Amino acid sequence: MGIFADLFGQKPYPRHASDEVERLLTELLRIGKTDDFLSERPGSPFNMQCRHVRARQIGQRFHEVGGLPLMLYVAKQVRKKLGKDIHSHLEYAWTDIGDWVE
């Protein structure tokens, strides 16, 4: 979708999934602001790899709904709203989800 989608506001997910995607994106942004997507040590809400468990579940759902294009779109929104440092944490947290490559 790329530049064309950005210019014309086309979203990389099916229209029927719009409400779910927006709700999950809002939740993901809240997680990024309050908990971050990574931790220095494991323990609730982080897994043994120190990645936020719910953020990974959300990433998996994004992959199911719209694949890599949706995950890239969401990561771009996180970067735009929370900055490049938190964005890089999300990239690492989503390692091994679908086609995502850190």
C-alpha positions in Angstrom: 0.0 0.0 0.0 2.8 2.4 0.9 2.8 6.0 -0.3 -0.5 5.6 -2.2 -2.2 4.5 1.0 -0.6 7.3 3.0 -1.7 9.9 0.5 -5.3 8.8 0.1 -5.9 7.6 3.7 -6.3 4.0 2.7 -5.8 1.7 5.7 -4.0 -1.7 5.5 -6.8 -3.6 7.1 -10.4 -4.7 6.1 -13.1 -2.2 6.8 -15.0 -4.6 9.1 -12.0 -4.7 11.4 -11.7 -0.9 11.8 -13.2 -0.7 15.3 -11.0 -3.6 16.6 -7.8 -2.2 15.1 -8.5 1.3 16.5 -9.2 -0.2 20.0 -6.1 -2.3 19.9 -4.0 0.6 18.7 -5.2 2.7 21.5 -4.4 0.0 24.0 -1.0 -0.5 22.5 -0.2 3.2 22.8 -1.3 3.2 26.4 1.0 0.3 27.1 3.9 2.1 25.4 3.3 5.2 27.5 2.7 3.5 30.9 4.7 0.2 30.9 6.9 0.4 27.8 7.2 -2.7 25.6 10.4 -4.0 27.2 11.7 -4.5 30.7 15.1 -5.0 32.2 13.8 -8.1 34.0 11.0 -10.6 33.5 7.9 -10.6 35.5 4.3 -9.5 35.1 3.4 -8.0 32.7 6.6 -9.1 30.9 7.6 -12.5 29.7 10.9 -14.4 30.2 12.4 -12.5 27.2 11.4 -9.2 29.0 8.8 -8.4 26.3 5.3 -7.0 27.2 2.9 -10.0 27.0 -0.2 -8.0 26.1 1.8 -6.0 23.4 2.8 -9.3 21.9 -0.8 -10.5 21.9 -1.9 -7.3 20.2 0.9 -7.7 17.6 -0.3 -11.3 16.9 -3.9 -10.1 16.4 -2.7 -7.3 14.0 -0.8 -10.0 12.1 -4.0 -12.1 11.9 -6.1 -9.2 10.7 -3.8 -7.5 8.2 -0.4 -9.2 8.2 2.8 -7.4 7.9 1.3 -4.2 6.2 -0.9 -3.7 9.2 1.9 -4.3 11.7 4.1 -1.7 9.8 1.2 0.8 9.8 0.8 0.3 13.6 4.5 0.6 14.2 4.5 3.9 12.2 1.7 5.2 14.4 3.6 4.3 17.5 6.7 6.1 16.3 4.7 9.1 15.3 2.9 9.3 18.7 5.5 8.0 21.2 8.8 8.6 19.5 11.6 6.5 18.0 12.9 5.0 21.3 9.6 3.4 22.2 9.1 2.4 18.6 12.4 0.5 18.6 11.2 -1.3 21.8 8.0 -2.3 20.0 10.0 -3.6 17.1 12.0 -5.9 19.4 8.9 -6.9 21.4 7.2 -8.1 18.2 10.2 -10.3 17.2 8.9 -13.7 15.9 5.3 -12.6 15.3 4.2 -13.5 11.8 6.5 -12.0 9.2 7.8 -9.3 11.6 11.6 -8.8 11.4 13.3 -6.6 13.9 
